[in-house]
Amino acid sequence: MFETSNSSAGAADGSSLSDLNLHGDLAEIRFKVLQGERLTREDGIRLYESDNLLALGHLANHVRERLNGSDTYFVRNYYLNYTNICELDCKFCSFYRKEGQDGAFLMSLEQIFKTVADDKDNITEMHMVGGLNPSLPYDYYIELLRGIKRIDRRIHIKAFTAVEIEFFARLYGKTIEQVLIEFKEAGLDAMPGGGAEIFSERVRQKMFADKIGAEDWISVIRTAHSLGIPSNATMLYGHMETVTERVDHLIRLRKLQDETKGFFAFIPLAYHPRVEDSTQWATGIDNLKSVAVGRLMLDNFPHIKAYWISMGPKVAQISLSFGADDLDGTVRDERVFHMAGASTDNALSRSQLVKLIKDAGRIPLERDALYNTIETFA
């Protein structure tokens, strides 16, 4: 499933990685990259701390092209956030509401099915996540999955973060494995990578103390992968985390991928603060570094995704020369980042995604959820 492409693995401008005039730590890292050696925790920290952004781009692009050539993927996906009612009070989250609070919403199954049926010809993948709503019955989720498959069995359902799966098991008195098996039988094909935030207990205690920690998140994903349910992986950056905590997060993902081989892609997610004058926010440099370091450290991940909703289409386009080979997709009706203040469009068309990719000097490939090519735009 995770095939790679042959490539000269040079930079996007055609220059060779060996042409880079690097010294010290980056020269040592370049040697490892050229030899295909795994980078260490110390290497990851050095990469993040480096001010030589173009060198990071060259290094990451070498790996990107070694794995995927110039191929750059996108998918026709619909983001459905079925409820924002949530029992948690995460400090960083602008999406959640309490029941009865202004802005709280819950979509009925009939609303969801009508949305899918009206637009099914434009949907290859349904991406569904929501708040931890304690008032919903278990059958809501089972029927949600079955109902979408009844509309069109070809629609790939990627739904429910590890945080949601743990919540369902706890609320309804089931094991993680029981929930996943029953959801898979009902139509669940894959899981998104959200909810991991950053694998730092220090940060968790300050920003989302009631949410499951790293070990529980990893345990849910390990179980999902063992049942044949693949997933993505994410990292939320640009808040109070340190560079070392970012690298430790990547290493733990890499270790889990060594074990399960169940991750499709890594998606760095830029933090969007609640208030405009906050000093905690990710810059364009943060975005490009997080893509590049992710590509270099996660040598066993087939794809790195540039999530244009959080970093903006223009920076996401540039990131295609910094290690990313996937521009996500049409992403219609996303609410989580937009309720946090994201100023990006609510969707992009296929033609817009193709132009972004072509103008970056890459080859656009529309894919399905499993990275099988549907159409190539040469």
N, C-alpha and C positions, 0 to 999 in steps of 0.2 A: 504493500500500500504506500510506503514511503520511498518512492524511487527518486533518484537524483539525476541531474543532467550533467553531461560532460561540458566543460568550459575551459577557456584559457585562464579563467579566474583572475583577470586583471582588474584594474579600476574601471569605473564607468566611463572615464575619459580615454581609456585604451592603454594607459600606462601600466607597467608591471609593478607588483608589490615589491619586487627586489630593487626597483629604481628608487624607492623611498630612502631619503637620507635621514635615518633615525639613529639616535644614540641612547646609551644607557638602558633603562628598563624597557622602553618601547622596542629597542633593537632586539632584546632578548625575547620579547613577546612575539615580534615579527618572525623570528626564527622558529618559534614553536608553532605559529600559525602556518608557516610554509611547510613544516614537517607534519602537520596534522596532529600535533600533540595537544592534549587536554590542558587548558589553562587552570592555574591554581587560584585560591582565594586571594592571595597577595597580588597575582596578576590582575584580577578583576578590580581590586582597589586601585591599583596603579592606572588602569585604563580610565576609571571614573575620575581620578584626580588629575589626569593629563589635560593640559590646555591645548594640545595639538589635535584639534577636532578633525582636521582633514586626514591626519594619519589614522585616527580611529575609523574614519569612513573607509579609507583604503583597506585597512585590515579586515573590517567587517564585510566589505564588499567582496573581498577575495573568497571568504567563506560562503557568502551568499551565492556567488557565481559558481563556486565549486559544487554546491548542492543543487542549485536550480537554474543555472545559466542566467539569461535575461528574462526568463518567464516570470510574469507577475500576475497573480490571481485576483479574481473578485467573484462575488456571488450575488445573485438576486435574493436578498433576504429581507424579511419583515421582522421588526423588533416589536414584540407585543409584551407590554408590562401590564399584567392582568389586574394587579392591585398594588397600591402603595401603602396600604394599612399594615402596620408593623409593630410587633411587641417590643422591638429594640429601640434604643435611643442613641445611636452612634453619632458622635459629635461631628464627624466629617460629612454626614449624609444630609442632603437637601431634598431627597426624594420621598422619604417616609413621612407618614402622617398617622395620627391616632384616629380610631373610629369616631366619626362625628366632627372631627376637626376640619376647618376650612381647607379645601384642596384634596381631601381624602377621596379615593375612588375605588370602586370594585366593579370589574366588568362581569356581566352575566355570561353564562355559556352561550346563550342565544346571540348576544352582541359579538362575542368572539367568532362564533361560527359564521355569522353574516359577514364579518370583516374578511375572514379567510375566503369564503365562497365568492365574494364580490371581486377578489383580486387574485384568485388562485393561479391564473395564467401567468402572473408576474412574480410568483413566489417559488423559489427552489428550496429555501430553508426558512423555517419559523424559529426565531430565537425568542424564548420566553423566560422571563424572570420576574419576580415580584417580591413584595414585602412578606414578612412572617405574620400572616393574618390568622389569629387564633380562632376566628369565628367560622372559618370555612370547613365544611365536611370533607373527609378523605375522598369521597366519591366525586367531588368537584374536579379534582386533578385527574382521576382515572377517566372520567367522561370527557374532560378537556382533551386529553391525548387521543382517546378513541374517536371523538367527534371530528377532529382535524383529519385523521386518517380516513374516516368515512367520506369526507369531502374529496380528498385526493391522496391516495396512498403513496404517491410519488413525492409528496412534500416531506422533507427531512426535518424532524423535530429535534431541535437542540434546546433543552429546557432544564431549569432548576439548578441553581448553584449548589455546591456542597453544603452551604449554610442552610439552604432550604430543605435539602434532603435530611439533614440531621434534625431539623425542626419538625418535619413530618413524622420521623420515627419517634421522636420524643412525645409529640402531641397525641399521636394516635396509638401509642403503645406497641410499636413494631420495631423490628431490627432494621438497621441500615440496609442490609441485604434484602430483606423482605420488601421494603419500599422500592428498591431499585429493580428487583425482579418483576414486581407487579407493574411498575411503570413501563419497563421494557416490553412486557407482554401487551400493554395497552397502546404502545406506539412510540415510546421514548427511544430515540436513535443515538443521541449524544448529549453531553453536558457542556455548558459554558464554563469558563474558567474563573468567573467572578467569586467574590467573597473571601479570597485569600488575603486581599489587601497587602500587607507586608508581614512576613514571618518574624516578627519581633514582639516578644512578650512585653517589653517596655512600651512600645507604641500601642499595643493592644490595650493595655491597662489605662492609657491616657485617652485613647480615641474611640475604642469600641470594646470596652471591657466585657459587655454582655454577649458578644458574638463569640462563636467557637474559635479556638486558637489554632495554631499551626498543626499540631499533632492530630487534632480531630479533623481538620480540613484534609490533610494528607490521607488519613484513614478512610474517609468517605471516597475520595478519588481513587485510592488503591482498590477499594471494593468494587467501584464502578468499572475500572479497567479490567479487573479479574472476571467480571460478568460480560465482557465484550461491549461495554459502553465507553467509547473514547471521549476525550474532552480536550478543551483548550486549557491554558494556564495564564494567569495574569499577575501583574504586580502594580499596585497603586503607589506612585512616587510623587515627590514634590511637596510633601507636607512637613512632618517633623522627623522623618527617618534620616539616618546617616548613610553615607556611602557604604560603610561596612555592612549595615543592615540590608541594603539593597543586594550586595554581593552574596551575603549569606542566604538570602531568599532564593537567588538564582541557583546556588549550589544545591539547596534542598530540592528544588524542582528537578534539577539535573539528576540527582540521586534517585528520585522517584521514577523518572523516565528510564534510567538504567534498569530499574526493577520491573516496570510494567510495560514499557514501550507503548503507552496508551495516549500520549499527548499528540495532537495534531500541530498546534501552533502555540507560541508564546506571544502574549499581547501586553506590552507595557501601557499602563493607563495613567494619563496625566491627571493629577489632583486638581479639582476646581473648587476653590474656597467659597464659603457661603457669602462673604462680603467682598465688595469690589476693592477695598483698600487693604486687604490682607497682604501680608508679606510672605505668606505661604502659598506659593503657586509655582507651577512648572513653566520654565521658559523654553524657547525654541532649542536652546543648547541642551537643556535637560532632556528634551524629547529625543533629539538625535543621539545623544550619548546613551540613553536608555535602550534605544533600538540597537545601536552598534554593540554595546557591551552585552546585551542579551544575545545577539547573534554569535558573538565570540565565546561566551561562556557556555551557552546551551548547545554544545556541539552535537547532541543527540536529538535535538528537535528539528523536524523536517522544515518547519516554516516559522517565520517571524512576521507578525501582522502589524501594520501601521494603522491604528484605529483613527481614521480621519475625524470622527466625531469629537474626540477629546483633544487632538493636537492640531486640528485644522487641515483642510485638504492640501494647502501649499507646503506645509512642513511635512505632512505625510508623503507627498510627492517626492520631496528631497530625500526622505528617509529610504527611498528605493535605491539610493546609492550609499546607504549607511547600514545595509544588512537586511532590510525588509524585502520580502518577495510577495506580500499579500496586502492589498489595499482594503480588505474587508469586503464591503459590498454596498448595495443601494441603501441599506439601513433605514428603512422607512418607519417613521413613527416612534423613534427612540425617545424616551422620556427621562431616564435616570440622569444623564449628563446635562440635558437641556434644563431640567429643573434645578440643577446645580449652577446654571448660568452659562452653559456652553452657548456660544454665539454662532456656531456652525449651522448650515442648512439642516433641515429635518430629514432630507434625503438627497441622494445623487442619482442621476439616471445612468443607464448603461453607457450611453454615449459620452457623458461627462467623465466617467471612470476610465473609459478607453482613451480619451484625450489626455487625461492626467498621466496615464501610464505611458502612452506613446511619446508625449512631450518630454518624459523623463528618459527617453531612449531605451525603453523596455518593450517587451512583447506582451500585450494584454491577452489573458486567457480567462474566459468565463468558466467557472468550475461548479461542480456540485459540492455538497457538504463534505464529501470524502476525497476531495481534490482530484476527481476525475474531470478531464477537460470536456466541456460542452461545446465551446466554440473558441477558435483562435482568431484574433484580429491582427493579422500580419501587416 
